[in-house]
């Protein structure tokens, strides 16, 4: 009886290729850069948030970039957390 020897099974490597890692980091850094560029453009060209009391004696002016920067911080946190995580699934 003749038997055919089989090649040993190839185990999938847990290591990611450097090109995959660099490409992923590039897109994440580009997304974060665009988020903060939008804050910059809002700070330069955006309107102010003006509030005044009913009598008109008290008023406050806050740049809208302050509010936008809070949301940009949260977006940066989420993009960095999920974009730069190293999971072992392909």
Secondary structure as the mmCIF struct_conf table of DSSP 4:
data_model
#
loop_
_struct_conf.conf_type_id
_struct_conf.id
_struct_conf.beg_label_comp_id
_struct_conf.beg_label_asym_id
_struct_conf.beg_label_seq_id
_struct_conf.end_label_comp_id
_struct_conf.end_label_asym_id
_struct_conf.end_label_seq_id
HELX_LH_PP_P HELX_LH_PP_P1 UNK A 5 UNK A 13
BEND BEND1 UNK A 14 UNK A 14
HELX_LH_PP_P HELX_LH_PP_P2 UNK A 15 UNK A 17
HELX_RH_AL_P HELX_RH_AL_P1 UNK A 18 UNK A 45
HELX_LH_PP_P HELX_LH_PP_P3 UNK A 46 UNK A 47
STRN STRN1 UNK A 48 UNK A 52
BEND BEND2 UNK A 54 UNK A 57
STRN STRN2 UNK A 59 UNK A 63
HELX_RH_AL_P HELX_RH_AL_P2 UNK A 64 UNK A 83
BEND BEND3 UNK A 84 UNK A 84
BEND BEND4 UNK A 88 UNK A 88
#
